[in-house]
Amino acid sequence: MSLFPSQTGHKEDGEADPRWIVTDRGDGKNVNSWHWEEKDLTGTAHDTLKQRFNDLSFPTNSADLMISVKELSDISGDCTVAQRKGKIMCYFGIKMTIKWKATVGGAAKAVEGKMTIEEVEHDNYKEDYDIAVSTTDNDANNEKAAQWLRGTGRKIVRSTIFNSNL
């Protein structure tokens, strides 16, 4: 008798080998999450990020500079959770634009701009992916806010995304 079942999954004597039998279940249940399953969580991921960035204030530790998120103006991409053989995997690719506003040195006019994140993916969301910072005007107040966002602000945005549990 062979140690390995034949390609048809039967023993040499014609009896079924229980290691290779997959029982059809009437209820369609995926026992022990053995077969591939996936669930689209794109809407949930987008809503979670919008909630995290809604009215986020950046802790500048300066009375001279106050920066906050005006809105998460654009978000696209997908998020899927898959399970195979009991192992859970999350795949996502998200792009977004964050509009910000700042008050610099007690100036009457607020300065504004945006932070653009071209892509955060499941393989790089813990790393220093690119976040472009731009302003609506080119003056000293806009530059001061943009400089702070390019330094500390990017770290806060990455931390907010990382802690969103996508």
LUMRO-809481 format. One line per field, with one value per atom (N, C-alpha, C): residue number from 0; atom name; chain; x negated, y negated, z. Coordinates in steps of 0.1 Angstrom, whole numbers, m for minus. Atoms other than C-alpha are relative to their C-alpha. Layout:
N
num <- [NUM|...]
atomo <- [CA|...]
cadena <- [A|...]
xx <- [X|...]
yy <- [Y|...]
zz <- [Z|...]
***
This chain:
166
num <- [0|0|0|1|1|1|2|2|2|3|3|3|4|4|4|5|5|5|6|6|6|7|7|7|8|8|8|9|9|9|10|10|10|11|11|11|12|12|12|13|13|13|14|14|14|15|15|15|16|16|16|17|17|17|18|18|18|19|19|19|20|20|20|21|21|21|22|22|22|23|23|23|24|24|24|25|25|25|26|26|26|27|27|27|28|28|28|29|29|29|30|30|30|31|31|31|32|32|32|33|33|33|34|34|34|35|35|35|36|36|36|37|37|37|38|38|38|39|39|39|40|40|40|41|41|41|42|42|42|43|43|43|44|44|44|45|45|45|46|46|46|47|47|47|48|48|48|49|49|49|50|50|50|51|51|51|52|52|52|53|53|53|54|54|54|55|55|55|56|56|56|57|57|57|58|58|58|59|59|59|60|60|60|61|61|61|62|62|62|63|63|63|64|64|64|65|65|65|66|66|66|67|67|67|68|68|68|69|69|69|70|70|70|71|71|71|72|72|72|73|73|73|74|74|74|75|75|75|76|76|76|77|77|77|78|78|78|79|79|79|80|80|80|81|81|81|82|82|82|83|83|83|84|84|84|85|85|85|86|86|86|87|87|87|88|88|88|89|89|89|90|90|90|91|91|91|92|92|92|93|93|93|94|94|94|95|95|95|96|96|96|97|97|97|98|98|98|99|99|99|100|100|100|101|101|101|102|102|102|103|103|103|104|104|104|105|105|105|106|106|106|107|107|107|108|108|108|109|109|109|110|110|110|111|111|111|112|112|112|113|113|113|114|114|114|115|115|115|116|116|116|117|117|117|118|118|118|119|119|119|120|120|120|121|121|121|122|122|122|123|123|123|124|124|124|125|125|125|126|126|126|127|127|127|128|128|128|129|129|129|130|130|130|131|131|131|132|132|132|133|133|133|134|134|134|135|135|135|136|136|136|137|137|137|138|138|138|139|139|139|140|140|140|141|141|141|142|142|142|143|143|143|144|144|144|145|145|145|146|146|146|147|147|147|148|148|148|149|149|149|150|150|150|151|151|151|152|152|152|153|153|153|154|154|154|155|155|155|156|156|156|157|157|157|158|158|158|159|159|159|160|160|160|161|161|161|162|162|162|163|163|163|164|164|164|165|165|165]
atomo <- [N|CA|C|N|CA|C|N|CA|C|N|CA|C|N|CA|C|N|CA|C|N|CA|C|N|CA|C|N|CA|C|N|CA|C|N|CA|C|N|CA|C|N|CA|C|N|CA|C|N|CA|C|N|CA|C|N|CA|C|N|CA|C|N|CA|C|N|CA|C|N|CA|C|N|CA|C|N|CA|C|N|CA|C|N|CA|C|N|CA|C|N|CA|C|N|CA|C|N|CA|C|N|CA|C|N|CA|C|N|CA|C|N|CA|C|N|CA|C|N|CA|C|N|CA|C|N|CA|C|N|CA|C|N|CA|C|N|CA|C|N|CA|C|N|CA|C|N|CA|C|N|CA|C|N|CA|C|N|CA|C|N|CA|C|N|CA|C|N|CA|C|N|CA|C|N|CA|C|N|CA|C|N|CA|C|N|CA|C|N|CA|C|N|CA|C|N|CA|C|N|CA|C|N|CA|C|N|CA|C|N|CA|C|N|CA|C|N|CA|C|N|CA|C|N|CA|C|N|CA|C|N|CA|C|N|CA|C|N|CA|C|N|CA|C|N|CA|C|N|CA|C|N|CA|C|N|CA|C|N|CA|C|N|CA|C|N|CA|C|N|CA|C|N|CA|C|N|CA|C|N|CA|C|N|CA|C|N|CA|C|N|CA|C|N|CA|C|N|CA|C|N|CA|C|N|CA|C|N|CA|C|N|CA|C|N|CA|C|N|CA|C|N|CA|C|N|CA|C|N|CA|C|N|CA|C|N|CA|C|N|CA|C|N|CA|C|N|CA|C|N|CA|C|N|CA|C|N|CA|C|N|CA|C|N|CA|C|N|CA|C|N|CA|C|N|CA|C|N|CA|C|N|CA|C|N|CA|C|N|CA|C|N|CA|C|N|CA|C|N|CA|C|N|CA|C|N|CA|C|N|CA|C|N|CA|C|N|CA|C|N|CA|C|N|CA|C|N|CA|C|N|CA|C|N|CA|C|N|CA|C|N|CA|C|N|CA|C|N|CA|C|N|CA|C|N|CA|C|N|CA|C|N|CA|C|N|CA|C|N|CA|C|N|CA|C|N|CA|C|N|CA|C|N|CA|C|N|CA|C|N|CA|C|N|CA|C|N|CA|C|N|CA|C|N|CA|C|N|CA|C|N|CA|C|N|CA|C|N|CA|C|N|CA|C|N|CA|C|N|CA|C|N|CA|C|N|CA|C|N|CA|C|N|CA|C|N|CA|C|N|CA|C|N|CA|C|N|CA|C|N|CA|C|N|CA|C|N|CA|C|N|CA|C|N|CA|C|N|CA|C]
cadena <- [A|A|A|A|A|A|A|A|A|A|A|A|A|A|A|A|A|A|A|A|A|A|A|A|A|A|A|A|A|A|A|A|A|A|A|A|A|A|A|A|A|A|A|A|A|A|A|A|A|A|A|A|A|A|A|A|A|A|A|A|A|A|A|A|A|A|A|A|A|A|A|A|A|A|A|A|A|A|A|A|A|A|A|A|A|A|A|A|A|A|A|A|A|A|A|A|A|A|A|A|A|A|A|A|A|A|A|A|A|A|A|A|A|A|A|A|A|A|A|A|A|A|A|A|A|A|A|A|A|A|A|A|A|A|A|A|A|A|A|A|A|A|A|A|A|A|A|A|A|A|A|A|A|A|A|A|A|A|A|A|A|A|A|A|A|A|A|A|A|A|A|A|A|A|A|A|A|A|A|A|A|A|A|A|A|A|A|A|A|A|A|A|A|A|A|A|A|A|A|A|A|A|A|A|A|A|A|A|A|A|A|A|A|A|A|A|A|A|A|A|A|A|A|A|A|A|A|A|A|A|A|A|A|A|A|A|A|A|A|A|A|A|A|A|A|A|A|A|A|A|A|A|A|A|A|A|A|A|A|A|A|A|A|A|A|A|A|A|A|A|A|A|A|A|A|A|A|A|A|A|A|A|A|A|A|A|A|A|A|A|A|A|A|A|A|A|A|A|A|A|A|A|A|A|A|A|A|A|A|A|A|A|A|A|A|A|A|A|A|A|A|A|A|A|A|A|A|A|A|A|A|A|A|A|A|A|A|A|A|A|A|A|A|A|A|A|A|A|A|A|A|A|A|A|A|A|A|A|A|A|A|A|A|A|A|A|A|A|A|A|A|A|A|A|A|A|A|A|A|A|A|A|A|A|A|A|A|A|A|A|A|A|A|A|A|A|A|A|A|A|A|A|A|A|A|A|A|A|A|A|A|A|A|A|A|A|A|A|A|A|A|A|A|A|A|A|A|A|A|A|A|A|A|A|A|A|A|A|A|A|A|A|A|A|A|A|A|A|A|A|A|A|A|A|A|A|A|A|A|A|A|A|A|A|A|A|A|A|A|A|A|A|A|A|A|A|A|A|A|A|A|A|A|A|A|A|A|A|A|A|A|A|A|A|A|A|A|A]
xx <- [m8|0|m9|8|m13|2|m2|m19|8|m7|m3|13|m12|33|m2|0|39|5|m4|46|15|m14|83|5|m3|81|5|m4|88|m11|10|69|m1|1|56|11|m10|83|14|m13|110|8|m8|121|m5|3|122|m9|10|93|6|m7|109|m9|8|79|3|m2|90|15|m15|128|4|m6|145|15|m15|181|7|m8|206|10|m9|226|12|m12|261|1|m1|257|m11|11|226|m10|9|207|m15|15|169|m6|5|158|m15|14|127|m6|5|124|m11|10|105|0|m1|117|m1|2|110|13|m11|134|m6|4|132|12|m10|151|m5|3|151|3|m1|145|m3|4|139|8|m8|168|m3|4|159|m14|14|122|1|m2|133|6|m7|157|m9|9|131|m10|10|105|7|m7|131|2|m3|140|m13|13|103|m5|5|95|9|m10|127|m4|3|118|m13|13|83|m8|9|62|m14|14|24|m6|6|6|m13|12|m19|m8|7|m28|m4|3|m28|13|m12|m3|0|2|m17|4|m4|m6|10|m11|27|4|m3|33|11|m10|64|4|m5|79|14|m12|106|10|m8|119|m9|6|109|8|m8|119|1|0|111|m6|5|107|4|m3|105|m9|7|92|9|m8|103|m7|5|99|7|m6|105|m7|5|102|2|m1|95|m4|4|93|m1|2|79|m8|6|70|m1|0|78|m9|9|53|7|m7|67|m10|9|51|8|m7|60|m8|7|52|7|m6|58|m10|7|47|9|m8|60|m8|6|54|10|m8|66|m6|4|65|6|m5|67|m2|1|75|m2|4|60|2|0|63|m9|9|40|1|1|38|m15|14|3|m2|3|m8|11|m12|27|5|m5|32|15|m15|68|4|m3|67|m7|6|63|m6|7|40|5|m5|50|m9|7|36|5|m5|38|m12|10|19|5|m4|20|m8|6|13|4|m2|9|4|m4|11|m6|4|10|5|m3|9|m3|2|10|m15|14|m28|m8|8|m39|7|m7|m14|m7|8|m39|m13|12|m66|2|0|m74|4|m5|m52|1|0|m50|13|m11|m27|m4|3|m28|8|m6|m21|0|m1|m9|8|m8|5|7|m8|30|m7|8|7|m15|14|m30|m5|5|m37|m6|7|m55|9|m9|m25|3|m3|m16|m13|13|m53|m3|2|m55|9|m9|m24|m4|4|m36|m12|12|m70|2|m4|m55|6|m7|m33|m9|10|m62|m8|8|m80|9|m8|m58|14|m14|m24|1|0|m33|0|1|m42|13|m13|m8|10|m9|10|m3|4|m9|5|m4|m2|16|m14|35|5|m3|37|m3|5|17|9|m8|39|15|m14|71|5|m3|69|7|m5|76|1]
yy <- [12|0|m12|12|m35|m9|9|m61|m13|12|m88|5|m4|m87|m4|3|m87|m14|14|m119|m1|1|m111|m1|1|m111|13|m13|m74|9|m10|m47|11|m10|m19|11|m11|5|m6|6|m20|m7|7|m34|m15|15|m72|m3|5|m88|m12|11|m111|m13|12|m135|m9|7|m145|m3|2|m146|m13|13|m180|3|m2|m176|m12|11|m197|m3|4|m216|m7|6|m226|m14|14|m258|m9|8|m269|m5|6|m275|4|m2|m279|4|m6|m256|m4|4|m269|m10|10|m297|5|m7|m273|m6|5|m287|m15|15|m322|m7|9|m348|m14|13|m385|m10|9|m415|m14|13|m450|m10|10|m476|m14|13|m506|m11|10|m526|m2|1|m518|m7|6|m528|m15|14|m561|m8|6|m569|m2|0|m561|m11|11|m584|m14|13|m612|m4|3|m609|m4|3|m609|m14|13|m640|m11|11|m659|m8|10|m690|4|m3|m677|m12|12|m704|6|m4|m701|m7|6|m706|m7|8|m733|m4|4|m741|m15|14|m778|m8|9|m805|m8|7|m821|7|m8|m793|11|m9|m774|6|m7|m748|11|m10|m726|5|m5|m704|m6|6|m722|11|m11|m691|11|m10|m658|m1|4|m670|11|m10|m640|13|m13|m603|10|m11|m574|12|m12|m539|11|m11|m506|7|m7|m484|13|m13|m447|9|m10|m421|13|m13|m386|10|m11|m353|13|m13|m320|9|m9|m290|m6|6|m310|m12|11|m337|m13|12|m373|m9|9|m397|m12|12|m433|m7|6|m449|m14|12|m486|m9|11|m516|m12|12|m550|m12|13|m584|m11|10|m616|m14|14|m654|m6|6|m672|m15|15|m709|m5|5|m728|m15|14|m763|m3|4|m782|m15|14|m814|m2|2|m828|m14|13|m855|m9|8|m867|m8|7|m878|2|0|m886|10|m9|m866|14|m14|m828|4|m6|m810|14|m13|m779|8|m8|m750|14|m14|m713|9|m11|m681|11|m10|m656|13|m13|m619|8|m7|m602|15|m13|m567|6|m8|m548|14|m14|m511|9|m9|m481|4|m3|m475|m12|12|m511|m9|10|m526|m3|3|m524|m8|6|m541|m15|14|m577|m2|2|m578|m15|14|m611|m7|8|m638|m14|13|m670|m11|12|m703|m12|12|m733|m11|11|m767|m8|7|m790|m13|13|m821|2|0|m827|m12|10|m849|6|m5|m846|8|m8|m834|14|m13|m807|9|m8|m796|5|m4|m794|12|m12|m771|12|m11|m750|7|m5|m746|9|m8|m733|13|m12|m709|10|m9|m696|8|m7|m687|8|m7|m678|4|m3|m679|13|m13|m650|12|m11|m628|2|m1|m636|6|m6|m627|14|m14|m595|8|m7|m586|1|m1|m594|11|m11|m571|14|m12|m544|5|m4|m544|1|m1|m543|14|m14|m505|4|m3|m503|15]
zz <- [0|0|0|1|m9|12|m11|18|m4|5|m4|m7|8|m17|m14|14|m54|m3|4|m73|1|m1|m71|15|m14|m33|6|m5|m28|3|m3|m12|m11|10|m34|0|m1|m21|m4|5|m34|11|m10|0|0|m1|5|11|m10|23|7|m7|50|0|1|47|m12|13|12|m3|2|16|5|m4|17|m1|0|28|m4|4|10|12|m11|37|m6|5|30|4|m5|50|m6|7|30|10|m10|63|m4|2|59|13|m13|87|3|m4|106|m10|9|80|m10|8|57|m14|13|24|0|1|11|2|m2|23|0|m1|19|1|m3|30|m4|4|15|12|m11|43|m4|5|21|6|m6|34|15|m14|70|2|m1|64|m3|4|47|12|m11|75|13|m11|102|m2|2|86|1|0|81|15|m14|118|7|m6|129|m3|4|109|2|m2|116|12|m10|136|8|m6|144|2|m2|160|2|m1|157|13|m12|191|m3|4|180|12|m12|216|m1|2|206|m1|1|212|m12|12|181|m13|12|158|4|m3|158|m14|13|130|3|m1|125|m13|12|99|m3|4|80|m5|4|63|m8|8|47|m13|12|13|m11|10|m8|5|m4|m1|m10|10|m25|3|m2|m26|7|m5|m12|12|m11|19|1|0|20|11|m10|48|m6|5|37|10|m9|55|m7|6|44|10|m9|64|14|m13|96|1|m1|88|m6|4|86|m7|8|60|m3|4|53|m11|11|20|m3|3|13|m7|7|m8|1|m2|2|m4|4|m13|7|m6|5|m1|m1|6|13|m12|39|m1|0|39|14|m13|68|1|m2|83|12|m11|106|3|m5|126|5|m3|128|6|m7|153|2|m3|160|m12|12|124|m2|2|115|m11|11|83|2|m1|86|m13|11|63|m3|4|44|m9|10|24|1|0|19|2|0|26|m9|10|m2|3|m2|5|m13|13|m29|2|m2|m15|13|m12|18|m3|3|12|12|m11|35|2|m3|30|5|m4|38|10|m9|63|13|m12|91|m3|4|71|m3|3|60|m15|14|28|m2|4|10|4|m3|23|m5|5|2|7|m7|20|m9|9|0|7|m5|8|m11|10|m9|m4|3|m7|3|m3|m6|8|m8|23|13|m12|57|9|m9|77|m6|7|51|1|0|50|14|m13|88|4|m2|90|m8|8|61|5|m5|76|12|m12|109|m5|4|90|m7|6|69|10|m11|101|9|m10|130|m5|5|112|m8|7|89|9|m9|118|7|m7|135|m10|10|102|m1|1|99|12|m12|135|0|1|130|m9|9|100|6|m6|117|11|m11|148|m4|4|127|m1|1|126|m13|13|89|m2]
***
